[in-house]
Structures are given as structure tokens and as C-alpha cells.
Amino acid sequence: MKITKKMKTTMTKTDTRMELLAPAGSFESLRTAVLYGADAVYLGGEMYGLRAKARNFGKEELAQAVSFAHQHNVKVYVTVNIIAHNEHLTGIEEYLQYLYEIGVDALIMADVGLIQIARTTVPNMEIHLSTQASATNYQTFLFWAAQGVKRIVAAREISLAEMNEIREKIPKDLTIEAFAHGAMCISISGRCLLSTYLSGRDSNLGLCSQPCRWSYRLMEETRPGEYFPISEGEEGTYIFNSKDLCMVEYLPEMQKAGIGSIKIEGRMKTPLYVAMVTKVYREALDDLASDPSLYESKKEYYKEQLCMVSHRDYTTGFYLGKPGTEDQIYSSTSYIKQIDFAGKVLRIVGESILVEQRGKFLRGDELFLLWQKGDLRPVKASYIRAEDGTEQESAPHAQQKVWIPRPEGEMIPEGTILVRKI
């Protein structure tokens, strides 16, 4: 079936609250983001995006993703944000036309040449300027607004004070989007050459090998083979290794600075990560909109929830002023987490839940439902049964479907995540 632009859902904001934009590195993550409260998702096709190692979406899957999201009143933004070389220009017009036809809500772009092609090929399609374009001042925002760009993803090096000044000097209909949570890059707006130099994988084409996460030592040239740590630590030194951004405690300040959309980093992350982070920011934004005093009283709760999922130590990045080394550099390459991805709810039949297992758990283990709002809810795996009803001690096969007891009276949406505390 040919999908036309007319099938696109029209969605408009009814209030001034910030949009919650979640990552979707796969169809499963997209469904998860929608279930846990995203207003919009951003994803990449198989070409022209900066997360080549994410699963990404083929053409047919892109069409299905847009259709699914629009059915749930969620917008879809597609990354076309590589820094293009000559060979990447072949086929770009056809690709952009396809995205327009299936109803993609906006393109996220950084390359001036690709933006020019988009303006000619799909003139009615909304363009969002990627953070890769490094927009750090109001004059740059004004320039891009004059080129027809409708939204600018602010460079991560901007403070809230600078953001506020930018907001005052740009058109009211130009939206500012800014990262609120996730991994940080040590390079200016992510435009890194270190990966290309050390591993031959170009981060500006979506192939970053993350050499900033590696451990480095210093060697004096007259003493080859004798290595010295640059700064002493139990596991070595990680001089390029940034902490993760977390702004859940500063959402009012982001809103006052004129930010219209807050973005969660993480197209390479698991559905569990997408679920937890989207859920927490959804709840925080809703609390802030309904009762600011409630939001203030729950800040510790939001942070505790975010600390459960895999992360590095948290930082506020550049938002509150230029960070010092102790504020941003993380002294380890490892992640911190309190929960593992145990499974995903497929359906409920009677008093049992059919679960697609994702991490090993045993009969008798206490699991927890990652609810769309509020605390984790316990589920006792007092039995584990194969689909045919056979009793099992555990689910020994990857992604095996098993039955476990349903908590009494709970109506559990399909796709709800199950976790195990560690």
C-alpha cells in the first residue's frame, strides 16, 4: 500500500508545557517510549543518521513506526544529521521524499548542503537543526530561522542564562530543543575526530567507537614501555570520560529559559533505559504542570528512580555555568545500576502474565513491574511455566516466553517492563 502525506496525523499543543522527546533506536524502544509517555520520538533510518550502530529502521519499518506513533498522538523526527561527503549525496532526494510521503513530522539535520537539498526537495517539511551544527548564540539562531528552520537543538555548551538571552532575541515561533538527560560528549557539539584517528570509524558519519571512554596512560619518549597514569585512580585514569547529564531537578529553570522541548539521549540504550528515563521525566513534567509544589517535594524521588537504571555519575553539564573537572569528568569507565531488564509483558490471561524473558530469573524470585507512574510494583515469580504449561525452574532460552503469576487485581498494559533488583 502506498502511504501518502494525507495519512499524517495533525497534532497541536494545547498548553505551554515542554515537549518530552525520547530516543527510539529500534521499534521496541519506540513502542516503549510511547507507552511510558513520550510526546515525540527521534529515530534514524538506515542512511544519513549519526547512530549507525543502533538497530535503526528500514524503509518499511519507518512507515510502520510513523503509523504506530501517530495512532498514539506521538510525533516522529528522523535524523538526517551526518556531515556529508560527496558520495552521500546520491539518493538523498529520493530518501527525503519517502520520509515526507510516510508522514514524518520533521527532519533533524546539520549539514548545510543537505538542508539546502531538503528545502528544495520537500519544501513543506519541517527541519530541526541538529546539535551537531553547534548553535551557541542568538545570531546563529536568527540565521537558521531565516533559512526556514523551525526548531534548533541547542549546543550542549550553552548555559541556562545564555539560553534565556537567546529566547528573548529570536522569533517566538522558533522552538528551542535542549538535552536534559543522557551521555555527554567531550567534543564541541559532538563533532569529534578522535574516533576516526584512533579506530578509523568516523563519528560524524555515525560510527563513533567512543575512544573518550578508554583508559589512557602517559609515556615519556626516552623511556618507552614505561607508562604513567595521568591522574591516579583505582582503575586508571579516564581524562575524556564525561559524567551523564541529568536535569530532572531543574525543569522549571529550563522552562523559564524558554526551552520548548527536552531531549533524552539514548538511541543506543536498552528499552529498560528508555522506559525508566521517559517515565520519570513524564511524571516530573506532569507534576510541574499540575502542582509546582508537588514537583518540588518529589525531586529526591525522581533522582532515586533515575539512579536505578544504568548510568554514570550525574552532572548538570554547562547549564549552571562552566563545569570544573570534578563536576564533569568521571573517574571510571563502568556504569552504575540497581536493576536489570528481566522481561516484558506480552499479555494477561486469567491470573497469569505471559512474559518475554530478557534476563535470567528463577522460580521464587521477586520481580518488579516498572509502572507508567509511581514506584516499582512487586511481582512474585512463585511459578514459571513454559507456554505449554510445563513447570520450569527458570527460562533457560534467550527471549523465551513464560507464564508467571499476575498481581491480584492489576491491569497491566502490554509492553510493561519487568525488572529484577541487583
Secondary structure, 3 states (H helix, E strand, C coil): CCCCHHHCCCCCCCCCCCEEEEECCCHHHHHHHHHCCCCEEEEEECCCCCCCCCCCECHHHHHHHHHHHHHCCCEEEEEECCCCCHHHHCCHHHHHHHHHHCCCCEEEECCHHHHHHHHHHCCCCEEEECHHHCCCCHHHHHHHHHCCCCEEECCCCCCHHHHHHHHHHCCCCCEEEEEEEECCCCCHHHCCCHHHHHHCCCHHHCCCCCHHHCCCEEECCCCCCCEEECCCCCCCCCCCCECEEECHHHHHHHHHCCCCEEEECCCCCCHHHHHHHHHHHHHHHHHHHHCHHHHHHCHHHHHHHHHHCCECCEECCCCCCCCCHHHHECCCCCCECCEEEEEEEEEEECCEEEEEECCCCECCCEEEEECCCCCCEEEECCCEEECCCCEECECCCCCCEEEEECCCCCCCCCCCEEEEEC
